[in-house]
Amino acid sequence: MASDQAGNVGRAYNVFDENQGIELRGRFVIDPDGVIQAMEVMTPSVGRKFAEAIRQIQAFQHVRATKGAEVTPAGWMPGDLTLKPGPDLVGNVWKVWSPNMEK
């Protein structure tokens, strides 16, 4: 997280509000190849949870490390069960995973 009083970074990522002269709260997860994997933009009046950003980065790192052979469900934490992507999983995640499953 950073602050950019001049608004240069905000303008580069298109999250600078020229009318108000402020940056919106923008969060971008960029992978080692320079590809934006996730983005979130919120008004300045609503805060963000740093722990959630870290959790999501860890999930992106895990998926990348497994070359997409494993995907992470909502709320996944390192060490939790992952899912194997495929056509049979679509619409059936609830059958194979629940947040209360034991590791």
C-alpha positions in Angstrom: 0.0 0.0 0.0 1.3 3.4 -0.9 0.3 7.0 -1.0 0.9 9.2 -4.1 0.0 12.9 -3.3 0.8 14.0 -6.8 -1.6 11.4 -8.3 0.9 10.1 -10.8 0.5 6.4 -9.9 -3.3 6.8 -9.6 -3.4 8.3 -13.1 -1.3 5.5 -14.5 -3.8 2.9 -13.1 -6.8 5.1 -13.9 -7.9 5.5 -10.3 -7.3 9.2 -9.9 -10.5 11.3 -9.6 -9.6 14.5 -11.4 -12.8 16.3 -10.2 -12.0 15.7 -6.5 -8.2 15.7 -6.9 -7.8 12.4 -5.1 -7.0 8.8 -5.8 -9.6 6.2 -5.3 -8.5 3.2 -3.2 -7.0 0.9 -5.9 -5.4 -2.4 -5.3 -3.8 -4.3 -8.2 -2.2 -7.8 -8.0 0.4 -8.0 -10.8 2.1 -11.4 -11.4 5.8 -11.8 -12.2 5.0 -11.6 -15.9 3.5 -8.1 -15.5 -0.1 -9.3 -16.0 -2.8 -7.8 -13.7 -4.4 -10.8 -12.1 -6.8 -8.9 -9.8 -7.9 -5.4 -9.2 -10.2 -3.7 -6.7 -11.2 -0.1 -6.7 -13.1 1.5 -3.8 -14.1 5.0 -2.8 -11.8 6.6 -0.2 -14.5 6.4 2.5 -14.3 2.6 2.7 -11.2 0.9 4.1 -9.5 -2.2 3.0 -8.3 -5.2 5.0 -4.6 -5.8 4.5 -4.9 -9.4 5.6 -7.3 -10.2 2.8 -4.9 -8.7 0.2 -2.1 -11.0 1.6 -4.5 -14.0 1.6 -5.3 -13.4 -2.1 -1.7 -12.9 -3.1 -0.9 -16.2 -1.4 -3.7 -17.9 -3.3 -2.4 -16.5 -6.6 1.1 -17.7 -5.7 -0.2 -21.2 -5.0 -2.2 -21.4 -8.2 0.9 -20.2 -10.1 3.2 -22.7 -8.3 0.8 -25.6 -9.3 0.6 -24.2 -12.9 -3.2 -24.1 -12.5 -3.5 -27.8 -11.5 -5.0 -26.6 -8.2 -7.3 -23.7 -7.7 -8.3 -22.0 -4.4 -11.9 -21.6 -3.2 -13.2 -18.5 -1.5 -11.6 -17.9 1.9 -8.7 -20.3 1.1 -5.7 -20.0 3.4 -2.3 -21.6 2.9 -2.5 -25.3 4.0 -6.3 -25.5 3.2 -7.6 -28.0 0.7 -7.6 -26.9 -2.9 -9.7 -27.9 -5.9 -8.8 -29.6 -9.1 -10.2 -27.5 -12.0 -12.3 -29.1 -14.7 -15.7 -29.3 -16.3 -17.1 -31.5 -13.6 -16.3 -28.9 -11.0 -18.4 -26.2 -12.6 -21.6 -25.7 -10.5 -20.4 -28.5 -8.1 -17.9 -26.8 -5.8 -20.3 -27.1 -2.9 -20.2 -30.9 -3.3 -16.5 -31.2 -3.0 -15.5 -28.3 -0.7 -16.9 -26.5 2.2 -15.2 -23.9 4.5 -15.7 -26.3 7.4 -13.8 -29.2 5.9 -10.8 -30.5 7.8 -7.4 -30.1 6.3 
